[in-house]
């Protein structure tokens, strides 16, 4: 049994990136789908597809690599808030990742959004992960 599905999600993407895979398949949930949408909107992945084949279905994510160097676009995925230690921030304390070059993904009362969007909407919440 997996106690932290978000950490499992991030680890699957990390492992697929380091192995050079083009596509990774992940068991779906609403939260994972929202994080995937943010990764797509921010340009970290090429595309994604939600397939309803099982109870929850799966998310197929096409990973993005640099055309010239063949390096993965996602350099680092870091889980911040864990089930054992939740990390909550107010709207004025939302962290900047790599001085604005990375993205913080925050779960707020208005849904899952980037740290920049949370600051703009003046809402705080739980910091799920950092991407850069």
N, C-alpha and C positions, 0 to 999 in steps of 0.2 A: 504494500500500500504506500502510495506517495503522499507525504504530508504537506509538501509545498509544490503545488502544480505550476506556479509561476517560475520557480527555480528550475523545475524540470523543463519547462518551455524554453527558458533562456539557455540552459545547458544543451538541449538538442540543437538549437541554432548555432551555438558556439562550436559544438563538435562537428556539425556539418560544414561550417565555415573552414575550420582547420583541416578537415579531410578533403576539401575542395569539391564537395557535392553541389550540384546545381539546384536540386529540390530537396526539401525536408518535409516529412509528414509528421504532424503533431496532433494528438487528441484534442478535440475542440472544447471550448467553453466560451461563455459570453465575454468574460474578462480577457481571455487569450485572443479572441477575435478583435476586441477593441484595441489591444496592444498591437496586434498585427496591422490594423488599419492605420495606427499612428506611425508605425515603422514604414508603411507604404507611402503615406502622405509626406513624411520627412525625407524620403528618397533612400532609405537604407536597404530596401528589398525591391526586386523587380515587379513582382506581382504575387497575389495570393488567391486561393480558391477554397471556399468552404463547401465540403461535401457531406451531405446528410446520409451516410451509409450505415451508421450504427446508431446507438442511442443518442449520443451527443454529436457524432460525426467526427470528421478530421479536417484539419487545415493543412493545405499543401502550400508551402511557401517557396517561391523561386528566389534564390539568393542572388545578390548583386556583387559582381567583381569588377575591378578596374580593367578597362580594355587593354591597356598597354602592359602594366606590370602583373596583371592577373591576381592582384592582392584583393582580399575581401573588403568591401566597403565598410562593414561593421568591424571596427578594430577591437572594441571591448564592449561587453554586455555585463553589467554589474548589478546584482540584486542588492537593494538597500534595505527595505523593510522585510523582515522574516517573520514566520509565525511565532518565534520565541522572543523577538524584539521588534515591535512595530515602530516605525519612524514617521511621526506626524509633524507637519509644519504648518505655520500660519501663512497667509497669503503674502506677507512681506518677507518671509523667510524661505521661500521656494529657492532651492539651490540652482546655481548656474554651473553647467558642466563644461569643462575646458574653456572657461571664460566666454561662453556663448556658442562655441563651436559644436558642442554635443547637445544631447537632449535628455531632460529628466522626464520620466513618465509618472504622472501623479493621478491617483484615484481620489476624486473629489465628490462632493454631494451633487455636482452637476455632471457627473460621468468621468470617464477616464480621459485625460488630456495631457498635453505637454506642459512643462513647467512655465514656459513663456505664456501659453494660453491661460494657465491658472493665475499667473500674476496679472494678466490683462483683465481677466474676469473678476479679480479680487477675491479668489477663493483659495483656501488651503486644503490639505488632505494628507493622505498617506503616500509617501514617495515609494513607488514600486521598484523602479530601476533606473540606471543611467545607461545611455547608449552613446558611443562615439567611435 
